[in-house]
Amino acid sequence: MIPVRAFLSWRPLFGLVSPASAARDPRLSPVSLRLHRLLGVLCAGLLAAFPAAAEDGVLVLGRISDDPASHYAQLQPLLDYVVPKMADVGIREGRILMARDAQQMMSYLRRGRVHWVTETAAGSMLLHERAGAEPLLLTERNGVSHYRTVFFVHRGSGIESLDDLQGRSVAFQNRTSTSAYFVPATELLARGLAMEILLSPRDEPSADSVGYLFAGSEANISTWVHKGLVDAGAMSDLDWENPRATPPAYRRDLVLIHQTPSFPRALELTAPGMAPRVRERLRRVLLEASTDPAASEALLHFFRTTRFLPIDGDATAQLEYLREAVLRVSAEIE
């Protein structure tokens, strides 16, 4: 592979000038002018294929973020801890690169601009399927590595199962949520229930489908169900037990009608094509971080991570379920 730096000065290398300058040069024939333009396009394509962020010795940590400033402060301490421990595999520097959405992160991964990504479980499977990102480790946060989705309704609603939601409405959190969108939507689709998006809580679904809409937060989901704005809500069991998301005054009037099996909460991934020795060294450093007192503050900043865990057979099966969930929801709903 030709080093990136070889392309940074392509004009002197080929004896070219800018297209505008070439057009004004009386020494160039029309054929020479066309050749300049063609070589310019080819070299520009090569520049795009070899981004500077993939320089040797640099480890780039990426995250999909709607709040880059806050997330930078959460990511930097762990990156500062990891980089010195990877000197023996040639890593000398760490950088952070934020993506505004999954599509931009996919582009970063395909172009080699990001090497290590921290992401939710469903988001990880989306990056794995569409950009070749490789799962590295499970991420345990606040002592919890797995959670499940719960469906709940207002007590006395007459709804006792997911099948009863046909012709009714359900509130999810947002389009990126594992536990409050991808998993519950998959559970409904698996029962042969058609789904249609609603314009507002006042909108009504057709009699042969389940209407869904996004509440934006878990607190809104529980509020909408409690106030009768929607018939059902779906969220993680952690949020169901969290009084800030589901106040005790609400829970007294709500009842669970379905719980899914558990699945991983979050993952660390690496870019496709990462050198095996670099990937293995990163894996080892992260696995050992929970037993190193020097890493405690960095882990706390890193979204309250308590430790990283190997991906065993059970987790592999759970991730396959999530991969299929992401594909099915994307194909049948979005």
Secondary structure, DSSP 8 states (H G I E B T S, - for coil): ---GGGGTTHHHHHT---HHHHHH-TT--HHHHHHHHHHHHHHHHHHHHS-GGG-TTEEEEEEE-S-HHHHHHHHHHHHHHHGGGGGGGT--EEEEEEESSHHHHHHHHHTTS-SEEEEEHHHHHHHHHHH--EEEEEEEETTBSEE-EEEEEETTSS--SGGGGTTSEEEE--TT-IIIIIHHHHHHHHTT-EEEE-SSTT----TTEEEEEE-SSHHHHHHHHHTTSSSEEEEEHHHHH-TTTS-HHHHTTEEEEEE---EESEEEEE-TT--HHHHHHHHHHHHHHTT-GGGHHHHHHTTTEEEEE---HHHHHHHHHHHHHHHHHHHHT-
